């Protein structure tokens, strides 16, 4: 009986070893050929023998006692493209990787759990992290060293140093990786805290205090370096203002929303928002456009319009939805992941920038005069490829300087933007056409919000098509897929897919009242609890190939909302609606852990803190 159990394992190992027995120590070929991910296909002609992140790849590293070199990126990442051209296309670098490592390529958008874990490792060990993310992992699955972009010479030198150390004393490196993993795991031990009606209030007060301490009172947003929208934090601050309107908080929210909408974060020709700006005053964007940013910002501006009594914000929200419908929507009704930071000619931001000579050719004299003042073109363009449209000088000041009525200037701006938009259609920009369940769940939430406003029919129709894609294409009746390409699953659903898709479908149900959707929401919620929550906390994926990748008490808010907080929030709404005591118990358990993390860094966990506040209010009734 014992031998029968061992036979499948022995056969599996022999299958892995057979190429080595035949070919000696030669590396397997590049496995990125024809992959459904545009990012992975970007690497299909690299001389590096890239492998997919899979059980057989990890087993191969153990079998050969080789370090894994795991390189993670995404299609719209500028520096990922740079490193591909400089290093991963280079024969010398390829020889180092192929001979001494098992090289693995990962699309972070298909495997957010691995990405999140390794990002956390690199942040803890180096102080900062980003993409491309390159992590060296021991054969037994423990991260050893992580780096981001390096020029080819430095990258090659680093690889050679690691190779020399591994050949000299591999046991010492393995021990070092084990120690790092133990320290990280010790910091993640679950501790249960009692819940009472003051828990949420105390945490909310700490969040507000920390948010205001790092708020930029001159330009809006948070911090004094690069500026991200930080939509989850702004959403919770809107809730704070709704509960207790204060002039100072309103002024900060409006300052932030105004600057994000009028300066370099937003595309003033075609609509939509870029991912972030590299400066603190919202002037210089990193040009990729992500579905998740635009879905969240569309919803944020529509909420802010109501809570701050700013009708112009509603227009910005609808314009962002229109951008999504026009530029990201597929014929199947779903939305693609992103537009690249580089254009078809491989120029960063080139799709969005304008040379002065082209503007003079494309625009009428009056249109050009208005744009020249509006964009402050008296100074030299900050990009080699030209000027970036942004409202540096307010339109009313432009009108005053030109001696024109305000409405005439607004009409000239609109007509100039339309001409430039038409001209921009002749340019090309690479697109990541993956259609991810979770990100489309965020888009569904935004479309439902749009369906409750003006132009409702257009947004409701699009929301219905998106609902059908999630339910009919990505849900197979037993599990939710993260993405699918040409009838082939690219990966299974993660916690964020179940949480965001369920929340989107819940909002659609509240709009339409279709009981079939309510039943499916319940099914997805139940599955998510069973698949992603256990005694170690929340896991982003069902199964990890790394032995030390345990659960988290609470998932942070990042560019994406916290997936765990989203699921618990939706569970609380359902429990309250149906007086479901079993679901209340799960919510209570999940909200009783992670308080130390929240207390240490409340700004990082606004969704969970808001949830604690809502829970306390419900329990007090």
ABEGO torsion letter per residue (X at the ends): XAAAAAAAAAAAAAAAAAAAAAAEABBBBBAABGBABAAAAAAAABABBBBBBBAAAAAAAAAAGBBBBBBBBBAABAAAAAAAAAAAABAAAAAAAAAABBBBBBBAAABAAAAAAAAAAAAAAAGBBEOBBBBBBBAAGBBABBBBBBBAAAAAAAAAAAAAAAAABAAAAAAAAAAAAAAAAAAABBBBBBBBAAAAAAAAAAAAAAAAAABBAAAEEBEABBBBAGAAAAAAAAAAAAABBBAAAAAAAAAAAAAAAABAABBAAAEEBBABBABAAGABBBABBBAAAAAAAAAAAAAAAAAAGBAAAAAAAAAAAAAAAAAABBAAGBBBABBBABBAAGBBGAAABBBAAAAAAABBAAAAAAAAAAAGAABBBABAAEBBBBBABBAAAAAAAAGBBAAAAAAAAAAAAAAAAAAAAABBBBBBABBBAAAAAAAAAAAAAAAABBGAAAAAAAAAAAAAAAAAAABAGABBBABBBGGBBABBBBAAAAAAAAAAAAAAAAAAGBAAAAAAAAAAAAAAAAAABBAAEBBABABBABAABBBBABBBBBABBBAAAAAAAAAAAAAAAAGBAAAAAAAAAAAABGAAAAAABAAAAAAAAAAAAAAAAAAAX
